[in-house]
Amino acid sequence: MTPTTVAELRSIVGANGYLDDPADLAPHLTEWRGLYRGSAPCVLLPSSTSQVAAILGVCSARGVGVVPQGGNTGLVGGAVPQSTPERPQVLVSARRLNAIRALDPANFTITAEAGCVLAAVQSAAADAGRLFPLSLASEGTCQLGGNISTNAGGTAVLRYGSMRDLVLGLEVVLPDGRVLDALRTLRKDNTGYDLKQLFIGAEGTLGFITAATCKLFPQPRRVVTAWVAVPTPEAAGQVHAAARAGLGDDLTAFEFANGLSLDLVLKNVPGTRPPLAGSSPWHLLIEVSTPRDDPTLDGQVEEFLGRMQEAGLVSDGVVASSGPQRDALWRLRHAMSEAQKNEGASIKHDVSVPVASMARFLELATGEVRRLVPGVRVVAFGHLGDGNAHFNLTQPAGADGAAFLGRRDEVSRRVHQIAIELGGSFSAEHGVGLLKVPELAHWRGGVPLSVMRSIKRTLDPLGIMNPGKLFPVDT
């Protein structure tokens, strides 16, 4: 980062797009969980695709690393820069790339820039009578570009799929500064390689996403949300299978949580209340929605839950009777990560397994971590409908947090091994970032990792894009 390079970069974005004061840099240099604290000489905030292209052109010519950052809500250190004098990196924030470029209700598409907050994309779609279905706990701060770069999932994958299913086209600045304009609004386009898929889930290692065209859907006119108590994960799986068969494509979300997950929310998150009169070892949050104005939907859900109760699969439940009550139920689910932060050190896992194997995973993984760390508190919740478990571990009460975190590699390797042996993955929706680089090499080595490295070298031969993420920095 010579004075000449600094001057070039500053001239591209202007004074309002250049931060180098330590107080201004600080929020960009750590991630939500506080596991990683990075360094960078500056943060660049481009306001146009042409500015991003100019930045990457300069950085490519000067050998300066580029770390893309959206809302900085990630959980694996994927947007944390690691600049050193020998290997300088600049952080490029998408914050000022925040325009909704186009919205076509008739074509059910929206084109938005990478820095648009997810909630703003949802709102723009709703104002046009349409639905953008991606929904996350961080939707008020996370940004579209980051959602795409991590192939975000969220609570509606069961019905609508992950970001990989929602993106029709992308605009991407390549590492050498060229712009790949693939902002298509087509559902069918068989013209060779589907290049956009290279960048979805690539965590900013192949280019800088500046805009995307995404699918929209009809706005639901009837939504039914229920909180249900079940005795075991096996029962939860049976309820899920029955719901898929009985409620069909109207089934939008099927979330699960163990009793401790709910208990921590009620303890640590102000304004939350128990959804049911009694306690339960396991809970489900089920949502059914339809674009039809179907007044019978509430009755269908209540009748379904009644059958599940008669079968001994459900012990109690409540159906939201109003919008605020529905929001309160979702607040309980979305606050589970937040609630765990107040309980000390935590080791978190974001795994996926075939839906039918979820109960077995929870049984095996819980038994194994309790063997390895007696007294560990298992905070398990996630998206049962798509087989994604956030299998989180809180330090034993009164234990030393640092010592507990020192067991991370040992404990996580075993949890991931159980998921892999059941046909699953060690990373379902959070990505790899810095945290799981060794796990990627361990579990996806050989041909898969070799192909990924080949793609990386082809598109980014100098290795300037998000160095150290997915691959070691020297790869």
JONORSUL-V353400 format. One record per pair of residues at least 6 apart in sequence whose C-alpha atoms are under 6 Angstrom apart, sorted by the first residue. I is the first residue (numbers start at 1). GAP is how many residues later the second one is. Records with the same first field share a line. If there is no record, write none. Layout:
BEGIN
I: GAP, GAP
END
This chain:
BEGIN
13: 33
17: 27, 28
18: 25, 26
19: 23, 24
20: 22
29: 8, 9, 51
30: 6, 7
32: 41
38: 42, 43, 44
39: 42, 43, 44
40: 43, 50
42: 48
43: 48, 49
44: 48
45: 48
46: 6
47: 49, 50
53: 120, 124
56: 119, 121
57: 119, 120
60: 116
64: 24, 25
65: 24, 399, 400
66: 23, 24, 25, 398, 399, 400
67: 14, 24, 25, 399
68: 24
69: 10, 24
70: 23, 24, 73, 76
71: 70, 71, 72
73: 69
76: 357, 359
77: 356, 357
78: 355, 356
83: 6
94: 21
95: 20
97: 16, 17, 18
98: 15, 17, 18
99: 14
100: 12
101: 10, 11
102: 8, 9
103: 6, 7
108: 108
109: 105, 106, 107
110: 103, 104
111: 101, 102
112: 99, 100
113: 97, 98
114: 30, 31, 96, 97
115: 28
116: 27, 28
117: 24, 25, 26
118: 21, 25, 26
119: 20, 21
122: 10
125: 6
129: 90
130: 87, 88, 89
131: 85, 86, 87, 88
132: 84
135: 19, 20
136: 18
137: 197
148: 15, 52
149: 51, 52, 53, 54
150: 51, 53, 281
151: 12, 13, 49, 50
152: 10, 11, 277
153: 9, 276
155: 98
156: 96, 97
158: 227, 228
159: 93
166: 48, 49
167: 47
168: 17, 45, 46
169: 13, 14, 15, 43, 44
170: 12, 13, 26, 41, 42
171: 9, 10, 11, 12, 39, 40
172: 7, 8, 36, 37, 38
173: 6, 34, 35
174: 33
175: 32, 285
183: 30
204: 262
205: 260, 261
218: 73
219: 72
220: 70, 71
221: 70, 71, 72
222: 67, 68
223: 65, 66
224: 63, 64
225: 61, 62, 94, 95
226: 59, 60, 92, 93, 94
227: 57, 58, 90, 91
228: 55, 56, 88, 89
229: 51, 54, 85, 86, 87, 88
230: 52, 53, 84, 85
233: 126
234: 125
235: 78
250: 38, 39, 40
251: 37
252: 35, 36
253: 33, 34
254: 31, 32, 130, 131
255: 29, 30, 127, 128, 129
256: 27, 28, 125, 126, 128
257: 25, 26, 123, 124
258: 23, 24, 122
259: 21, 22, 23
260: 119
261: 118
264: 75
265: 71, 74
266: 6
268: 71
308: 6
320: 6
345: 49, 50, 56
346: 47, 48
347: 45, 46
348: 44
349: 41, 42, 43
350: 39, 40, 77, 78
351: 37, 38, 74, 75, 76, 77
352: 35, 36, 72, 73, 76
353: 34, 71
354: 33
355: 32
365: 50
375: 21
376: 19, 20
377: 16, 17
378: 15
379: 13, 14
380: 10, 11, 12
381: 8, 9
382: 6, 7, 8
416: 10
432: 38
433: 36, 37
434: 35
437: 33
467: 6
END
